[in-house]
Amino acid sequence: MKNDEIFVSKDSIHILKHHGSYMQQNRDLKKKADRDQSYQFMLRLKVPVGEVPASMFRELDDLSNKYGQGDLRATTRQAFQLHGVVKGHLKHVIASIANVGSNTYGGCGDINRNIMAPPVTFYNNPAYMYCMQYSRAIAELFKPMTEAFSELWLDGEKAATVEYYTRDIQEFNLDQVRVEDRGNGIITGHPVEPLYGRTYLPKKFKVAFTVPGDNSVDLYINDIGCVVIMEPDGVTLKGFNIVVGGGMGRTHKKEDTFARAADHLGFVGKDDFFEAMKAILAVQRDHGNREVRSSARLKYLVHTLGIDGFRALTEKYLGKPIEPWAPLPEWKYLDWMGWHEQGDGKLMLGINVEQGRVRDTPELRLKTVLRLLVDKYDMPMTLTPSQSIVLRDIAPKDKYDVETILKEHGVKMIHEIDAITRKSIACPSFPLCGLAMAEAERVQPEINLRLNNLLKSMGMADTDFVTRTTGCPNGCARPYMAEIAFVGSGPKTYQLWLGGSPAQTRTATATDIFKMPFDKLEETVEPIFAMYKTQRNSADEAFGDFCHRVGWPAVKAFMDTYTPGAHATMADPFAPALLPAADASVGIDSGLLATVEAAAAERGLNAATLLDTIVRDALEQ
């Protein structure tokens, strides 16, 4: 770090990754000599449950302007990335982040990564409050204990500010929980790292928390997913349902690597919860594959042992049986955009951030307006699992002013954003990611526009689905859970994936379209949309559910016989004109209709769709 080179050695690259930083080059530069002068570093922050206090955003905004490339990027794990830091500024930037109550330790490396949770705070909902509290507790329990971070970046001193996320977890006495040894093999005996030991974990380790029904976190893609279970009184915490063995990373044409949705491990009461989490980590630490890095994630251990075998092994470390899974309601994919009440008299506002890039352009001065709001209202924010932002603690009297300020800077309210754009995410890919095979972030807006235009031309303008794009098969934007996904397989080519669940509970299927040219996007997906339009089971059958139900062989057979434009002559059994006429005697007064229309707009729906959903849900109860 102290030499005059603008890059670091291979050994240092590994160490830096453990401290939350990756060395990158600008791959847009064509000449090698130019690329060799473009070495820079990306910093990924540890931001448990996505919470960004006002003071922290101010510091990041200043650092990105002075030492970075002038922007910030919200990740799919609710953290911020800071790009474009040169080696000579690395120590100052990392120290500045630590001194404002955050750090980069845990953003990367073979340790527990950023803890995820729903990006909302409902102070009048105990389940959500327990979810936030225990998320922060696991972030603290699973953090590395070595002093190497402070020795390297803070000259051995303690950070000037205590990590903000520890504010409500003192009651757990986690320092004692971390070293508590029940004699079942969890504690390593290492004097510094009682849980991780000398060699830490075989590979990265990801944890998410949520409450029943809310799958805003993509629960099933995590090594461990925890669901808050309440007692019947709705006030007292009972414990947690736990899933294990999810993960997205894979390698093209290497069948022993695969994306996997997590399995249901079972239920653990609150008194045993921390010990159970330690036990799962210890199982991966001791039994994960350290010989073959591509098979090192927990998902491969669960796949090899089977969920019953993995459960039995975990129970040995825990010292008691894991209870059966507690029944849950259906999951829903929620993005928490629009206005919501916090439950404490204040409001929160979710704003869509396309691909998580917080920057200023002539049309959208997002970075400027966020700083303006933070300075004016001392407003905290929460990053969402879909790369967007929820602004929090807004006084009702300030609602109009906040919305006006956002609009003046080009920020659209949620009813102005189409559903496909709202449900899309992409990884950064080019120009800085060294693994990128194709574009992702920079083409996702074009993909969304082209998909929307195609659907409109086919009379399917109301169709929406979860779509994701990545520049390589590593799966950073969780493409393998999407209803339709484009995974980079080469320059301007993508592998097509279909059939993920709209609620994010099932992996998609790899099609044999491995190198779809980007300019053949419409030609490729038109027949799939036509088949969906004419053969879905009902007007409510989601696109991903349809593709999963019929299967790729049937879709491929339809595509093979389809001619471009043929959809125009195909009957849509659920076209509005073919549905039975509504009973004209059923009405709604204008005041209530206005309320319904406003609520529908916040959810990205029309009034009729929202009313239909409300009535159906009421009748099913």
N, C-alpha and C positions, 0 to 999 in steps of 0.2 A: 504493500500500500504506500510505502514511503519513497519508492523510486519515481523517476520522471516519466515512465511509460504511461500511456493513456489506457492500457489494458492491464489485466492481471493474469497470473499463471493459471494453469489447469487446476492445480491443487487449491489455489485461492478461490477459483470459481465455485468449487464444492463448498468451501467454508462460507463464502458469501451467500450461497443459496440457503444455507442453514440459518443465516441471519436476515433473510428476507429480501435478498437482492439477486438479480440476474444481469449478467453482462450481455449487451446486445449491440448489433450493428444495423445501420440503415441499409436494408437490402434493395431499396429503390435506386441506390447509386450503382451505376453499371460498371464502373472501373474499379478493379480490386484496390488500387492505390487510394481511391477516394473512400471506399468502404473501410479500409484499414485505418483511416483517419476519423472514422465515425463512431468509434467505440464509446459506449455510454452505458448507463446502468438504470435499470428499472427497480423501484422499491415497491414492495407490496406490504401494506400495513396490516397489522393485527387490529381488527375492529370488531370485537365480539358483538354479535347480534346486530351489527351494522350501525350502531349508535355513534354519531359524530357530534360532540358538543360544539357550541358556537366557537369557543376558543380554539378548538382543534381545526375547524374548517378555516378560520382566519390564518392560522399558521401554515396549513397546507396550501392555501391560495397564494400566500406570500412566497413560500418555498418554490412552488411550481413556476411562478413568474420570474423569480430571481435565479433559480438554479436548475429548473426543469425546462420542458418544452412549452410551457404556458398553459397546460391543461391538466386535468385529473381524469382518471377513469374508474368508474364504479364497476366492480367485478360481479360475477355471478355467485360469489360467496359473501356478498355484502361488505366488501372492503374497498379501499381506494388504492389505486396504483399511481405512482408518480414516475413519469418517464423522462428520459433525457438528462439525467444527472451525470456529470463527468466525474472521473475518479477523484480528482482533487477536491471536489466538494462533497464527496460521499459521507465522510465522517461528520461534517458540520450538519448536513441534512438529517442524517439518522439521529444524531444527538438532539437536534431541535425537535424532531418528532417525539422522542422519548421524554423530553423535558416539558412537553405539553400534555402528557398523560397517556400517550400511546406508545407503540414501538413497531418494529418490523420483525421481531423475533416470533416466529410462528406463522408468518405469511407464506413461507416456503419451507422446504426441507422435510426430513423423515421424522416428523413429530406431528402432534395434533395441530391441524390448521385452524382457520377462522371458524368459530362456532356460529351456526346459523339459527335464526328464529324468525317468526313472523315480524314484519317491519312496523308493527303497530303497538301502541301502549294503551290498553283499556284499563284505566284505573278502577273501574267499577266491575271488572270481570276477573275474579280470582284465578281462573285457569290461565289466562294470559299473563297475569302478574307472576304466578309460580313459574310459568314457562320462561319468562325473562330472567327471573332470579336464579333458577337452576342452570340456565344456559351460561350465565356469567360465572356461576360457581364451577362448572366443568372447565370453562376457559382458564380459570385460575388453578384448578386442581391438576390439569394436564399440561400446564406450562413447564418448560424446562427450568431447572433450578440452578444451573451453572451460572457462574459470575462472568463467563466469557464475554457476554454481550456488553456488560457495563465496563469490563476491562478494555475491550477493544474500541468501543465507541464513546464511552463517557470517562475514560481515563480512570476507571475503577470507582468513580463516584456514583452515588445514587441519583436517579433522575429527580429533577426539581419538583415534579408533580407526581403524585400517586396515580396509578392507572385508574382512570375514571370509572371503569366497569366494575370495580371492586366495592362500590359504595354501599351495596345492600346485602353483602354476603358474609359479613363478619360473624354472624351468628353460627355459621357452619364450622368455624375453627378448622379451616382447610389445611393449615400447616400440620395439625395433628392427624387429620383424616389421611393426608398424603403418606404418612409414615406408619400408620396403624398396621400392625402385622398380626393377622389371625392364624398364621402358621400354615397357609395353604399355597405358598409359592408366589404370591403376588409381589412382595417386597424383595428387591434384588440384593439388598445389603450394601449397595454402592453408597458411599458416604455423601455424595452430592445429589445423585439422581436415583432415589429409592424406587421410582416406578419405571423409568426408562432404562436404567442401568448404563453401562459404559458405552454400548453401541446403539442406543436409542431404538427406533423401530425399523423393520425391514423397508418400509416405504411410507409415504404420507398417510395421514389418518384424518378422516373427516367426520364431523359430528353435527347433527342438526336436532333442534327441538321444535315441537309445535303442539297445538291443541287439537282435539278431535274435530275432524271436518275441514280444517284449514291446511291445505297442502301448498301454501305459498312457497315453502322451502324446498320442494322436490325431495321429500323425505327419503324416498326409496333409492336415491343415488348415493347415499352416505354409507360409510363404514358402520356407523351407529346412528340410528334415528330414534328419538325419544318422544313419546306422546304423553302429555299430562293426563292423568286419570283422577277425577275428583270423586269424593264421597257423594252419596245421594243428596246431601244438603247443598251441594254446589258451592260450598265455601271452603271445605277442608280438603287438603291434598291427600289422596289415597296412595298414589305411586305413579309408575310409568309403564306403559307398553314400550317394548324395545324391539327394533328391527336391526338386523345386521347383514353385512355382506353386499352392500350396493357399491357401484362404481362404474365410471364411464370409459376410462382409458382402454384403448385397444390399438392394434397395429394392423394396417391393411394386409390382407392375404396371409395373416398369421393366425390360424384358427384356434390356437391355444390361448389367444388373448381375446377378450370379449367384454362387452358391456353387460352389466347385470343389475337387476332390481333386487333390493334387499328382501330377506325372508323375515317372517315373524318369529322372534326368539321367545317372547312371552312377556309376562307381567312381573314387575318387581315392586314391592312395597317401598314407601319413602324411607323407611329406616334402613333398608339394605341397598338403597339406590347407589350411593357413592361406591360402596364395596363392589357392587355388580359392574359398574363402569370400569373400575380398576381391574376387575377380573377379565373383562373382555379385552382391555388393552394388554394385559399380561399374556393372554392366550395368543394374540397376534405377535407380541414381542418374542415369545418363546417358540412359537410353532409356525410363524409366517416364513415364507420361502426367502431365505437370504442368499441362496445360490443363484437364482435366476431372477434378475430384477424385474423383468416384464411379468413375472408371476408372483410378485411380492405383496400385492395388496390383499387385504383381509377377504375380499370377495372370492379369491381363488382358494383360500383356506376353507371358507364356508362351502364353496362348490365341491371341493375334494372330500370333506368330511360329511357333507350333508347337514341340513339344519339340526337334525336330531343328534348327530355326532358332535357337532359344534356346541350344542346346548349342554350335552353331557360333560364335555371338556371344560366349559365355562363353569358348570356347577361344581367341579372339583376345586377350582380356584376360589369360587365363592363360598364353598362349604355348606351349601344347602340347595334344595331344588328351586328352579325358576317356575313360577306359577303360570297357569294357562293364560293365553292372550285374552284381554278384556274386550268384549264386543264394542265396536265403534260405528258411528254413522258413516255414510258414504263420504269420500273425500271430494273436495272441490278445489280447483286451481283458482286461487285468489291473488290479485296483484295489488290490491289496496290503493288503487288510483282514485282521484277525486277527493271530495270533502267527507270527513268522518268526525264524529264526536269522540273525544278521548275518555269521557266518563268523569272528568274532573272540572267540567265547565269550559274547557278549552277545546280547540279544534286541531285537526291535522289534515294536511292536503298532500295527496300523492300526485306527483308530476312525472310524466313520461320522459325518460331520457334515452333517446335512441342509441342503442349499443353502449350505454353507460358513459359516453364521452362528454365530460363537462368542459366546455370551451366556448369561445366567442366566435361567431361567424357574422357576416353582414345581416343575415336573416334572423339569427337566434343568438342573443348575447346572454347565454345561460350562466356562464361563470360570473359575469358582472352582476347579474341580478341576484344570484345566490349570495354573493358577498354583500350586496346592498341590503338584502333582507336580514342576513345574519347581523350586520352592524346596526341596523335600525331597531330590530326587535330582540336581539340576542337570541336568535332562534336556533335551536338544535335541529338536527335532521337525522333520519335513519335511511341507510341504503337498503334497497330491496333485493331479493334473490333474482329479480328480472332486470337488474342493472338500473333501476330507476331510483327516485328519491321521494321520501315522505317528509315534508316539513311539519314540525311539531310545535306544540305549546302556543298556538295562535289564539289570541283573544277574539271572541265573537265580534267585538266592535271593530276589529282590524281586518275582518274577512274580505270586505269589499276592496280595501286599500291593497291588501296583499295580492288579490287577484288582478287588480288593475295594474300594479307594478309589474307583475309577471307578463301580462299581455303586452304592455308597452315595450318589453324587451324581447318579444317574439315567442314567448312560451305559450303553447296551446293548452287549453283546458281539455279534460279528458274526453268530453263529448265531441271535440273537434278532431279526434284521432281515430283512424279506422282500426277495427279490431285486429286485423292481421299485423299491422305495425305494433300495436299495443302488446301483442302476444309473442313478438319475435325477439330473439337475442342472438348475438354473434360474438365470437372471440376476437381479439385484436388482430391476429394474423399479421399480414404485411403492413408496414415495412420492417417492423422490429423483431418479430418472433422468428427465432432461428429454425423452428420446426415447420413453419408455414409452407404448404404446397400450393395453395390457392388463396385468393382473397376471401375475406369474411366480413369484418366490420365495414369496410369501405364499399362493399357491394350489397349489404343487407337492405339499405333503403331502396336500391334499384330492384332487388328481388321482390320486396313488398309491393312496390308500385306495379311491377309487371304481373305479379299474381293477382292483384286487385283488378287491373285492367282486363286480364284474361277472364276472370270470373264475371265481371260486368258484361263482357261481350257474349258470355254464355248464358246470361240471364240468371246468374247465381251471385248477385252482388251482396246478398246477406250472408253468404258463407264465410265462416271464419274458422281458424284452427291455429294451433301452436306450431310455429315454424322456426327453425334454428339453423344457423350456418357456422361451420368451423373450417379453418384453413388446413387442418390435418385430422387424423383419426383419434387424437388424444382426448377429445371430447370435452374441452374446457367450457363450452357453452351448452353442455348437456344435450347434444343433438339426438342421442339414442333414446330419449324419452319423448321426443316431439312427434306430432302427428305426421309431419312431413319435414325432412331435414336434408340438407346438402352438406356433405362432408368432403372437404378437399382431397383430391386424389392425384393431382398434377396441375401444371399451369393451366388455369382457366377451365378445369374439369372437376367434376364432383361425383361422388357416389350418392345415390338416392336411397333414402331410408323412409319407410312408411309404417304407419299403424300404431304409433304410440298412443297412450291414453290421454284424452283431454284433461283428465284429473291428475296426470303424471304418476300413475301407479303401475305402468307396464312399459317394457322396452319396445321400441320399434323393431321392424324387420329389415335387414339389409336386402335390397333388391339386387338383381344381377346387372343393373345399370351402374357400372363402376366408373365410367369416364364420360359422364354427361357433359357435353360442351356447354359453357355458360350461355352462348348465343342460341342454344337449342332448348332453353328452359321451357318456353311455351309449348313447343312441339312435343316435348317429353311429357309434360303434366296435363296437357289438354285432354287426352283420352282417359286419364285417371279421373279427372273431374267429371267428364262426361259419364263415365261408368257410375260414379257416385251419384250424380244427378238423377240417373234413370233407374238405378237398382238399389238405392238405400231402402231400409225397412220402414222408415217413417220420416216425417219432416224433422224430427228431433234427433235422428241418428247422427252422431258426430262423424266427421270425416275420418278421424283416426280409428274410431270404433268400426266403421265400415271397412276400412282397409284391413284391419285385423280380422274381422269376421269372414270376409271372402277369401283372404289370403293372397300372397303374391302370385302364385301360379295362375289364379283366375284373373287377376289384374293384368298379368303379362299376356294371357291369351286374348283378352279384350283389346289390349294395345296393338297386338299383332294384326288384328282385323279391322282396326279403326282407320278411317280416312279423315284428314284434317277438315274441320268444319262440319262433320257429320252430326255433331250435337244439335245443330239447328233443326234437324228432322226427327230428333228423338223426343219422345213424350216424357215430360216430367210428371210423375204420378202425384207429386205434392205441390205442383204449381198453384198459386193462390186461386186462379180462376177455376180449378177443378175441385177445390175444397167446398164443402157444403156452405151455403150462405148463412151468415150469422143471424140470430134471432134479433130482428130490429127492435123488439120490445125491451131488450136489455140495454140500459143506458148508464151513464156516469155523469155526475154534475161537473160543470166547468172548473170549479175550484179544485175538486179532487183530481180531475184530469191533469190540471197544471202541476199538481204535486207529483203525480205519477210520472209525467213527462220529465220533470226535473230529476227525479230519482233514477229514471231509466237512462237519462243522459250521463249521469255520474258513473253508471255501470257500462256505458258503451252500448246500450240496447235501445230499441224503440219501445214506446209505451205498450204496444200490443204484446210484445214478447215478454216484457216484465210482468204484465197482468196475467198472462197465460201461466208463467212460472209460479206466481204467487198462488193462483187458484189451484193449480195442480198439487203444489206442496201442501196446501191446506186440506185438500181432499184426501191426500195420502196419510195424513196424521190420524 
